[in-house]
Amino acid sequence: MDKEKKEVRINFIPEAVEDYNNLDGSQRKSVNKEIDKLKANPFAGRELGNKDNVDLTGFYKMYACNKSIRIVYRLLSAEKIEVVEIWGIGKRDKLKIYKTVGARANKAK
């Protein structure tokens, strides 16, 4: 049997598309490299939990631009990971991106 490795699909929520579009060219290049890693391994990031009273259980983070930019995402199917959903991309500034993603997640409930 020839098993073909299926690449994980990356989806952005609309607000995360805006986050991405607000990055400059070099930041986008760095973020793109990290997103490419997610396609190969959706568990490449680190799990998040409670960050400054923002419950981000089920979300993961990755760093870009020498850790100055964080990418926050979640996995959409626990059994067989086929889709990674990007919820936020932002600067490492007083946990701002975590608060932003927490607000987006609460709004989506």
Buried (B, 14 or more C-beta within 10 A) or exposed (E): EEEEEEEBEBEBBEBBEEBBEEBEEEBBEBBEEBBEEBEEEBEBBEEBEEBEEBEBEEBBBBBBBEEEBBBBBBBBEEEEBEEBBBBBBBBBEEBBBBBBBBEBBEEEE
